[in-house]
């Protein structure tokens, strides 16, 4: 499918006077359905009675992620903001303030740090595996969240007593699960957020009293703003949570990877044969193919023109991440799971965008994307080459109207056996 660039006057509109209910009903498919129906890659709609321009594709991603063009303030619902980023976080900053805070995260998540995080994950995997072999069945998603929570806390230098580890993991899980929800799921997420923030604020106070060391948690606790002042204690806690929670969120992609290994059984022997670069290609295809975050919003900061249309400060734009990762102009047969597509191409900065697009250092692209890929590669390798297990009958469908999505059964495995 090809889309012709549209001038301002020609931009189509969503068929509904207000698309809020349609978005809740269709979830990840909301944008795709209208891009196809309207024959466009940009349309106007109303969400929550507010006018928004909904866009997708590499060209739209380049427009959206141009440095300093958009602010994230006022661009996502406060409920989602509170559970995923919160007020005072790096994602809420703009300009020089954003670049200064982002530089801290880039240092915390460099190659050396990512390697240490992967080693912590592998150690925790081995400890957990010893227990799995004695259980008849287990819910893989819950187990992976627990592994990632423990590994992330040890790596970051956050004190986590064994007696409270599973409860902390469940709280991070509730925050992630509630971010795209209303009602009971959101309420559980907010209660979890309160507990986690109280715990992490105590950690910040402890780290500051002890003096600075080289751990990520300590470096956040002692980080100073451009004017030389330390972060407010609550903001420091927010940023430390923003280091830990996204790591736990990777469990969703690990669970989807397990689903892919189950539904495409020829992958496992290829991975066990150590086919060159296949592990990376599987991880990239999991990130492209399965639903994670549907879209990201921004408000125009400075006037600019795109396709003959002038954008004024305050205008709301939503970039559809899921639709871009399933764009027929970018991906051959995008609704088919095919890791080998990455043998034929290396993704660019604006086409594979499950965690944002553009430049890591200066833009709003997730600074933890590359460490996350390394963690996912370690997890997929462990699932495919280091254990055998049975997959009993269960509901492996994943709903597109549930944000964020996950297989309904959370992927149950049974009779786990270690391999050497």
PECOR-V28413 format. One line per field, one symbol per residue. phi: phi as a letter, one per 40 degrees, with the letter a starting at -180 (. if undefined). psi: psi as a letter, one per 20 degrees, with the letter a starting at -180 (. if undefined). burial: # if it has 24 or more other ideal C-beta (glycine too) atoms within 12 Angstrom, else .. A space follows every 10 residues. Layout:
BEGIN
phi->???
psi->???
burial->???
END
This chain:
BEGIN
phi->.bbcdbcdcc ccbdccdbcd cccccbfdcd cdccdcccga baacabbfgb cacbbahccc cccccddgcb bccgbbddcc dccbbgcgcd cccbgccccc ccccccccbc cccccccccc ccccdcccdd cdcbbcaacc dcccdccccc ccccccgcca cdcbcccccc cdcccccccb bbgccccccc ccdccccccc cccccccccc gcbccdcccc dbcbcdcgcc cddccccdcc dccccccccc dccccccccc cccbcccccc cccfddgcdc cccccccccc cbccabbabc cbcabafgbc bbdgcbbbcc cccccbcccb bcfccbcadc ccccabcccb bcbcbhbgcc cbbccdcccc dccccccccc ccccbbabac bcdacccbcc cbbccaddcg gcbbfcbcbb
psi->pqppqprghi prqqiqhpjg hhghhhchig gghhgghilr jpqqrppkjp pqpprrrggh ghghjppjhq qipjiqqhgg gghhgrpirh iiqrchgghg hhhghhhhka ggghghghhg ggghggghhh hhijqhqqog ghggggghgg gggggikppo qhhighhggh ggghgghihk rrchggghgh gggggghggh hhgggghhhh qpajqgghhg hjqqrhjiqq qqgghggghh hihgghghhi hghgghghgg hgimiihghh hhilppjhgg hgghhghggq pephrqqqpp gqqrqpkjpp pqpiqppppo gghhikphhh ppmijponhi hihiqpqaij holhkrrbpg hiajqpijgg hgggghgggg gghhiiqqrq nrprojqppi jppqrqphij npqqlppqq.
burial->..#..#.... ####....#. .###.##### #####..#.# #######... ########## #######.## #######.## ########## ####...### ######.##. ..##.###.# ##.##..##. .#.....### ########## ########## ....#..### ########## #...##.### .##..##.## #.##.###.. ....###### ###....... #.#.###### ########## ########## ##.#..##.. #......### ########## ########## #....##.#. #...###### #######..# #..#..###. ##....#..# ########.# ..######## ########## #######.#. #....#.#.# .######.## ###..#....
END
